[in-house]
Amino acid sequence: MMEQILAARDGDSEAFISLMEAYKPELYRTARAILHNDADAADAIQETILTCWQKIHTLRKPEYCKTWVTRICINCCKKILRQNRNIVYVDSYDGIEPVTEEYTYATDTLLQKIDSRYAVILSLYYKGGYSVREIAEMMHMNENTIKTRLSRGRSACRKVSLSEESTGGI
């Protein structure tokens, strides 16, 4: 993977394409957790890939490429959220299949029902496999803040699950 990153940084378009293909499932999960909308998530991924292509030469530490790409994705998602602040969605579109099989409808539904600041961190931690330290660096936050949000996010998921079980929602 390191050779691929270095080749992409040196301008090899094939290496860049295969690198982005490897990161695409995680980018989808991250964008979906933040945006709660497949169309916006697809837009964020496209913008992320374009930005990465334009800025890959600025990547100083190739070992942090995945973190760098994820941070760009988070920033693209935040930009889309700012742009969509006044848009009210009447109906959601479920025609796009998730990128990976392990990304389940139940998990997606659960993450949509909790505060997005917790959902993003839970997604990065559990699905992305990032450590608390890595998430803190990506999000430009203190590690203790990430730990607190992980804990609160778990509690929120637990509450949603228990309330849906008692009402027969799951």
Sequence and secondary structure as in RCSB ss.txt:
>XXXX:A:sequence
MMEQILAARDGDSEAFISLMEAYKPELYRTARAILHNDADAADAIQETILTCWQKIHTLRKPEYCKTWVTRICIN
CCKKILRQNRNIVYVDSYDGIEPVTEEYTYATDTLLQKIDSRYAVILSLYYKGGYSVREIAEMMHMNENTIKTRL
SRGRSACRKVSLSEESTGGI
>XXXX:A:secstr
 HHHHHHHHTT HHHHHHHHHHHHHHHHHHHHHHH  HHHHHHHHHHHHHHHHHHGGG   GGGHHHHHHHHHHH
HHHHHHHHTTT   SS    S  SSTTS HHHHHHHHTS HHHHHHHIIIIIS   HHHHHHHHT  HHHHHHHH
HHHHHHHHHHHHHHHHHT  
